[in-house]
């Protein structure tokens, strides 16, 4: 199985486009968190916040920074990554499909609606591209993963 097929999720997204699969993000987050702890930056921020009011929000920043590692996805969807309770994956597997593109109902599938709400019509576009080009060649025709990029 090639990378294109390996990283094609059941829903028609490409796993490598997803933020939780961005290894560099998690490496840098961990490095920054460790450096800030080593420097005792929370104390520095508390003192500096007297003249720089935005530093009063440092504790919130530190909480967010600490939460980022929980977003990490260790493996592609096909290898058990992503949400272990993913209903889309469960449905495709139960139907014996390699992905939603093999289902005649994907355009109106309610299981895909939360993904459409987040990714827009890119889900249906991608599934159509997979149907047209196959899992080995569709990624050059994929829609953007996130609406803000």
C-alpha positions in Angstrom: 0.0 0.0 0.0 1.5 3.4 -1.0 1.4 6.5 1.0 -1.6 7.9 -0.8 -3.6 4.9 0.0 -2.2 4.5 3.5 -3.1 8.1 4.4 -6.5 8.3 2.7 -9.1 8.2 5.6 -12.4 6.4 5.2 -14.2 9.7 5.1 -12.1 11.1 2.2 -9.7 13.3 4.1 -5.9 12.9 3.7 -4.4 12.2 7.1 -1.2 14.1 6.3 -3.1 17.3 5.9 -4.5 17.1 9.4 -3.0 19.2 12.2 -2.9 16.3 14.7 -0.5 14.5 12.3 1.9 17.4 12.1 4.9 15.9 14.1 6.8 19.2 14.0 4.0 20.9 15.9 4.3 18.5 18.8 8.1 18.5 18.9 8.2 22.3 19.1 5.3 22.4 21.6 7.2 20.0 23.9 10.5 21.9 23.4 8.8 25.2 24.3 7.0 23.8 27.3 10.2 22.3 28.7 12.1 25.6 28.1 9.4 27.7 29.8 9.4 25.4 32.8 13.2 25.4 33.0 13.2 29.2 33.0 10.5 29.4 35.5 8.7 31.7 33.1 5.4 31.7 35.1 7.2 33.7 37.8 8.8 36.0 35.2 5.4 36.6 33.5 3.8 37.4 36.9 6.5 40.1 37.6 6.5 41.5 34.1 2.6 41.6 33.9 2.8 44.7 36.1 4.1 46.6 33.1 2.9 44.2 30.3 -0.7 43.4 31.1 -1.0 40.8 28.4 1.3 38.5 30.4 -1.4 38.2 33.0 -2.8 35.6 30.6 0.3 33.4 30.8 -1.4 30.7 32.9 -4.1 30.3 30.2 -1.4 30.1 27.6 0.4 27.4 29.6 -2.8 25.4 29.9 -3.4 25.6 26.2 0.3 24.6 25.5 -0.1 21.7 27.9 -3.3 20.5 26.1 -1.8 20.5 22.6 -0.1 17.2 23.0 -3.4 15.5 23.6 -4.4 16.4 20.0 -1.6 14.3 18.5 -2.6 11.4 16.2 0.0 8.7 16.2 -1.2 6.7 13.2 -3.2 7.1 10.0 -7.0 6.4 10.2 -6.5 3.0 8.4 -4.0 1.9 11.1 -6.2 2.9 14.1 -5.3 6.6 14.4 -7.9 9.3 14.9 -11.0 8.9 16.9 -11.2 5.2 18.1 -15.0 5.6 18.1 -15.2 7.0 14.6 -18.7 6.1 13.3 -17.7 6.8 9.7 -14.8 4.3 9.9 -17.1 1.7 11.7 -19.7 2.1 9.0 -17.3 1.6 6.1 -15.7 -1.4 7.7 -19.1 -3.0 8.6 -20.2 -2.5 4.9 -16.9 -4.0 3.7 -15.9 -0.7 2.0 -12.4 0.7 1.7 -14.0 4.1 2.3 -17.1 6.2 1.9 -16.4 6.7 -1.8 -17.5 3.1 -2.4 -20.9 3.8 -0.8 -23.7 5.1 -3.1 -25.1 7.1 -0.1 -22.1 9.3 0.7 -23.5 12.5 -0.8 -26.4 12.5 1.8 -24.8 10.4 4.5 -25.6 11.8 8.0 -22.5 10.3 9.5 -20.4 12.6 7.3 -22.4 15.7 8.3 -20.2 16.7 11.3 -17.2 16.6 8.9 -19.1 18.7 6.3 -19.9 21.2 9.1 -16.2 21.5 9.8 -14.6 21.0 6.4 -17.4 22.2 4.1 -18.2 20.5 0.8 -14.6 19.4 0.6 -15.6 16.0 2.0 -17.9 15.3 -1.0 -15.3 16.8 -3.4 -12.6 14.5 -2.1 -14.8 11.4 -2.1 -15.7 12.2 -5.8 -12.0 12.6 -6.6 -11.2 9.3 -5.0 -14.0 7.7 -7.1 -12.6 9.3 -10.2 -8.9 8.9 -9.7 -8.6 6.0 -7.2 -6.8 6.1 -3.8 -3.4 5.9 -5.4 -3.8 9.1 -7.5 -6.5 11.3 -6.0 -4.4 13.5 -3.6 -3.3 15.9 -6.3 -7.0 16.7 -6.8 -8.0 17.0 -3.1 -9.7 20.0 -1.6 -8.0 22.0 1.2 -8.4 20.2 4.6 -9.3 23.2 6.7 -11.4 26.2 5.6 -9.0 28.7 7.0 -6.0 27.5 5.0 
